[in-house]
Amino acid sequence: MAPTFPLHVLIYEALDWEQPIWVHLSVFLNPSGKGKMSKRDTGVKGIYVLDIKQMGYLPEGLLNWIALMGWSYDDHSEFFTLEELIEKFSLQKLHPSPAAVDYKKLDHFNGNHIRSLTTSELVDRLRPCFEREGLVIDEEIFQQIAPLVQVRIRTLEEAVEIAGFFFREVAEPEPSELIGRKMTIEESQMEESVEVTTSTKGVTIGISSDISFPSGSAELKQGIIPILEKIVPAIEGSYFQVAIEGHTDNVPIPEDLLEKYPTNWELSGARAASVVREFINLGVNPIRLQAVGYGEFVPRDRPTDRLIDEELIREFNATPEYQARNRRVEITFLAPRRGGPVGADQTELPKEEER
């Protein structure tokens, strides 16, 4: 393709206009640094402004990114608003060397500009992204979760991935993602030992009794430890309070244990406390965790339309499989409650910089 600069000169001459001082910015190279960037390039993130906008990039972030390709103010300043660029820009600081188009830097600048927005500004920017996904926004919850996702996202679209489940009837998370980035299904024997479910309460990771607790005991089996280790990054990377439920045996406590655990309330609470203690030993901030006793003689999978009586308890403890589910551990990332703040009735989380 021929350069356009000679054509511009010819147009000015043909119209008998005074020629301006022509300035050519440094050549933009494709992300690999090999060859000029072209609108016909394939395999690149985007080159058209409207495409980049649809990806969730702010005009402020895009402008900041472009301005620093071929120009710099000094050797350390990176974040610029439009007003600051107008004030500080000068032709003398243009660089003649070619500049590779680096989309990682675009993510970086865009994330910084997202974090500079006020909550109301961020909500206004995020709303179209959620509406494009067909999500009906609860404004009260939206105002609460916006500051939480703000510290994590690099583009507006990422907010939908992180927080869209708040506005969906049914959430279908990938179990492997909830367990942690370094954990595989094979490593944790997830298909057999770990179950992920969603409800109005939040996202729950259930761990089978086969690897959790012996009958009548609150001492952790060794098989649960590697799974708890893999869940730690998911807790540290989330924004929500985490409830640990230790479930009961749903059978009467043996007489020799009654002094230690008078009822299943004490046993289930002790099991939850054992898991919390292990998470703390693994470095989780205690303020993130709640220990919850599940209750006396409440079968986990009981029908909601049946009275909890001796017959139901016997029925739901009739097989080793039922008993195993009743002795399980459940770790729930608590969803915000409608009509209350995120994590209502939960301990206030420390600010990001304090973690």
C-alpha positions in Angstrom: 0.0 0.0 0.0 1.3 3.4 -0.9 1.8 6.0 1.9 -1.0 8.5 2.2 1.2 11.5 3.1 1.9 12.5 -0.6 -1.8 12.3 -1.3 -2.5 14.8 1.5 0.1 17.2 0.1 -1.4 16.9 -3.4 -4.9 17.7 -2.0 -3.6 20.8 -0.2 -1.8 21.9 -3.4 -4.9 21.3 -5.6 -7.0 23.4 -3.3 -4.4 26.1 -3.0 -4.3 25.7 0.8 -1.4 26.6 3.0 0.5 23.5 3.8 0.6 22.6 7.6 3.6 21.2 9.4 3.2 17.5 8.7 4.0 15.1 11.5 4.0 11.3 11.1 3.8 9.2 14.3 6.0 6.2 14.6 4.9 3.1 12.7 2.7 0.6 14.6 3.8 -2.9 14.4 1.6 -6.0 15.0 1.8 -7.5 18.5 4.6 -9.9 17.5 6.7 -6.9 16.5 7.2 -8.3 13.0 5.6 -6.2 10.3 3.3 -3.3 10.3 -0.1 -3.4 12.0 -2.9 -3.8 9.4 -6.6 -3.7 9.5 -6.4 -7.0 7.5 -4.4 -8.7 10.2 -6.1 -11.8 11.6 -5.6 -13.3 15.0 -5.3 -9.9 16.8 -7.7 -8.6 19.5 -9.2 -5.7 17.6 -8.2 -2.7 15.6 -11.5 -0.9 15.0 -12.7 1.5 17.7 -16.3 0.1 17.8 -14.9 -3.4 18.1 -12.7 -2.4 21.0 -15.7 -0.6 22.6 -17.8 -3.8 22.4 -15.0 -5.7 24.2 -15.5 -3.5 27.2 -12.7 -0.9 26.9 -13.3 2.6 28.0 -12.5 5.6 25.7 -10.2 6.9 28.5 -8.3 3.6 28.6 -8.0 3.4 24.8 -6.8 7.0 24.5 -4.2 6.5 27.3 -2.9 3.4 25.5 -2.7 5.0 22.1 -1.0 8.1 23.4 1.9 6.2 24.9 2.6 4.3 21.6 5.3 6.5 20.1 5.2 9.2 22.8 6.1 9.6 26.5 6.0 12.4 29.0 8.8 11.1 31.2 10.3 7.8 32.3 7.7 6.8 34.9 4.3 8.5 34.2 1.7 6.2 32.7 -1.8 7.2 33.8 -3.2 10.2 31.9 -6.7 11.7 31.5 -7.6 13.5 28.3 -7.1 16.9 30.1 -3.6 15.8 31.3 -2.7 14.7 27.8 -3.8 18.0 26.3 -1.7 19.8 28.9 1.5 17.6 28.7 1.7 16.5 25.0 4.5 18.0 22.9 5.9 17.0 19.5 9.4 17.1 21.0 8.8 13.9 23.0 7.6 11.8 20.0 9.7 8.7 19.4 10.8 7.8 15.9 11.2 4.1 16.7 8.4 1.7 15.6 5.9 0.7 18.4 4.4 -2.8 18.7 0.7 -2.8 19.5 0.6 -4.4 23.0 -2.9 -5.5 24.1 -1.7 -6.4 27.6 -0.9 -2.8 28.1 -4.4 -1.9 26.9 -5.8 -4.2 29.6 -3.5 -2.5 32.1 -4.5 1.1 31.2 -8.1 0.2 30.9 -8.1 -1.4 34.4 -6.6 1.6 35.9 -9.2 3.9 34.4 -12.0 1.6 35.5 -10.6 1.9 39.1 -10.6 5.6 38.8 -14.4 5.8 38.2 -16.9 6.5 41.0 -19.4 3.8 41.9 -22.2 5.6 40.1 -20.0 6.1 37.0 -19.0 2.5 36.9 -22.6 1.3 37.3 -23.6 3.4 34.3 -20.8 2.0 32.2 -21.5 -1.6 33.3 -25.3 -1.6 32.8 -25.2 -2.0 29.0 -22.9 -5.0 29.3 -25.3 -6.8 31.6 -28.3 -5.8 29.5 -26.7 -7.2 26.3 -26.7 -10.6 28.1 -30.4 -10.3 28.8 -29.9 -9.9 32.5 -32.5 -8.0 34.5 -30.6 -5.7 36.9 -31.6 -5.3 40.5 -30.3 -1.7 41.1 -29.8 -2.1 44.8 -27.6 -5.2 44.4 -25.9 -3.7 41.3 -24.7 -0.7 43.4 -23.3 -3.0 46.0 -21.4 -5.4 43.7 -19.9 -2.7 41.5 -17.2 -1.7 43.9 -16.3 -5.3 44.5 -15.7 -6.2 40.9 -14.1 -2.8 40.2 -10.8 -3.9 41.8 -10.6 -7.1 39.7 -11.7 -6.3 36.2 -9.7 -5.0 33.3 -12.6 -4.6 30.9 -16.3 -4.0 31.5 -17.2 -7.3 29.9 -15.3 -9.2 32.6 -17.8 -7.9 35.2 -20.5 -10.0 33.5 -18.4 -13.1 33.8 -17.6 -12.4 37.5 -21.0 -11.1 38.7 -23.6 -12.1 36.1 -24.8 -15.0 38.3 -26.4 -12.5 40.7 -29.0 -11.8 38.1 -29.5 -15.2 36.7 -32.2 -17.6 37.8 -29.8 -20.6 37.6 -26.0 -20.3 37.8 -24.0 -23.0 36.1 -20.4 -22.5 37.2 -17.6 -24.7 36.0 -16.7 -26.9 39.0 -13.0 -26.9 38.2 -13.0 -23.1 38.3 -14.7 -22.9 41.6 -12.2 -25.4 43.2 -9.2 -23.3 42.2 -7.0 -22.5 39.2 -4.4 -25.1 40.2 -6.8 -27.9 40.9 -7.9 -30.5 38.4 -10.8 -32.9 38.7 -8.4 -35.8 38.6 -6.3 -34.4 41.4 -9.2 -34.0 43.8 -11.2 -37.0 42.6 -13.9 -34.4 42.1 -16.4 -36.4 40.3 -16.6 -38.8 43.3 -15.8 -36.6 46.3 -16.7 -33.1 45.4 -20.1 -31.7 44.3 -20.8 -28.1 43.3 -24.3 -26.7 43.5 -25.9 -23.2 43.4 -28.9 -21.9 45.3 -30.2 -18.6 46.6 -27.7 -19.1 49.4 -24.7 -19.0 47.1 -22.3 -21.4 45.4 -21.6 -24.5 47.5 -18.7 -26.9 47.4 -19.8 -30.2 49.0 -17.1 -32.6 50.1 -18.1 -36.3 50.6 -17.9 -37.9 54.1 -15.7 -40.6 52.6 -12.8 -38.1 52.9 -14.1 -35.7 55.5 -14.8 -37.2 58.9 -15.1 -40.6 60.6 -18.5 -41.4 62.1 -18.9 -39.7 65.5 -15.8 -37.7 65.1 -14.8 -34.1 64.3 -11.2 -35.0 63.4 -10.4 -34.3 59.7 -9.5 -37.3 57.6 -6.2 -36.8 55.7 -8.0 -37.1 52.3 -9.8 -33.8 52.7 -6.6 -31.7 53.3 -5.4 -31.6 49.6 -8.9 -30.4 48.6 -9.0 -27.7 51.2 -5.5 -26.6 50.0 -6.9 -26.2 46.5 -9.9 -24.2 47.6 -7.8 -21.6 49.4 -7.1 -19.6 46.2 -10.8 -19.6 45.4 -11.5 -18.1 48.8 -8.7 -15.5 48.6 -9.8 -14.6 45.1 -13.4 -14.1 45.9 -15.2 -11.1 47.5 -17.8 -12.9 49.7 -18.0 -14.4 53.1 -17.5 -18.1 53.2 -19.7 -20.3 55.4 -18.4 -23.7 56.5 -21.1 -26.2 57.4 -20.2 -29.4 59.3 -23.1 -31.8 58.9 -24.4 -34.3 61.5 -24.3 -38.1 61.5 -28.1 -38.0 61.8 -28.0 -40.9 64.1 -27.9 -40.8 67.9 -24.5 -40.0 69.4 -22.9 -43.2 70.8 -23.0 -43.2 74.6 -19.2 -43.1 74.9 -19.2 -39.8 73.0 -22.1 -38.1 74.8 -19.8 -36.3 77.2 -17.9 -34.7 74.3 -20.8 -34.2 71.9 -24.1 -34.2 73.9 -26.1 -33.9 70.6 -25.5 -33.7 66.9 -25.5 -29.9 67.2 -22.2 -30.0 69.0 -20.8 -32.6 66.6 -21.7 -30.7 63.5 -20.4 -27.4 64.9 -17.1 -29.1 65.9 -16.7 -30.4 62.4 -17.2 -26.9 60.9 -14.7 -25.5 63.4 -12.2 -28.2 62.4 -12.4 -27.1 58.7 -12.2 -23.4 59.6 -9.1 -24.1 61.8 -7.5 -25.9 58.9 -8.2 -23.0 56.5 -6.6 -20.6 59.0 -3.6 -22.9 59.2 -3.4 -22.7 55.4 -3.3 -18.9 55.6 -6.9 -17.8 55.1 -7.9 -14.7 56.9 -10.2 -15.8 59.8 -12.5 -12.8 59.1 -13.5 -14.4 55.8 -14.9 -17.6 57.5 -18.0 -18.7 59.4 -18.4 -22.0 61.2 -22.0 -23.3 61.0 -23.5 -26.3 62.8 -26.1 -27.9 60.6 -28.5 -29.1 63.3 -29.8 -32.2 65.0 -31.3 -35.0 63.0 -31.8 -33.1 59.8 -31.2 -35.3 56.8 -29.5 -33.3 54.0 -31.6 -34.5 51.1 -34.9 -34.6 53.0 -38.2 -33.9 51.1 -39.3 -30.4 51.9 -42.9 -31.4 52.2 -42.3 -34.1 54.9 -42.2 -33.7 58.6 -38.8 -34.4 60.2 -39.7 -37.3 62.5 -38.1 -40.6 63.5 -39.4 -42.4 60.4 -37.9 -39.8 58.1 -34.6 -39.9 59.9 -34.4 -43.7 59.7 -35.3 -43.6 56.0 -32.6 -41.1 55.2 -30.0 -43.0 57.1 -31.0 -46.4 55.8 -28.0 -46.8 53.5 -24.3 -46.1 53.7 -24.7 -43.6 50.8 -27.3 -41.6 52.7 -25.2 -41.6 55.8 -22.2 -40.5 53.9 -24.0 -37.5 52.5 -25.2 -36.5 55.9 -21.7 -36.5 57.3 -20.3 -34.3 54.5 -18.7 -30.8 54.6 -20.2 -27.9 52.7 -18.3 -24.7 51.9 -20.5 -21.9 50.6 -19.5 -18.7 49.0 -22.4 -16.6 50.3 -24.4 -14.6 47.8 -25.6 -11.1 48.8 -29.1 -11.0 50.2 -31.7 -8.9 48.5 -32.7 -5.9 50.5 -29.4 -5.9 52.5 -25.8 -5.2 51.9 -23.5 -7.7 50.2 -22.9 -10.4 52.7 -25.7 -9.1 55.0 -25.3 -10.3 58.5 -21.7 -11.1 57.6 -18.5 -9.7 58.9 -17.4 -6.7 56.9 -14.5 -7.6 54.6 -11.3 -5.7 54.8 -10.4 -3.4 52.0 -8.4 -4.8 49.1 -5.2 -3.0 50.1 -5.5 -4.4 53.7 -5.7 -8.0 52.6 
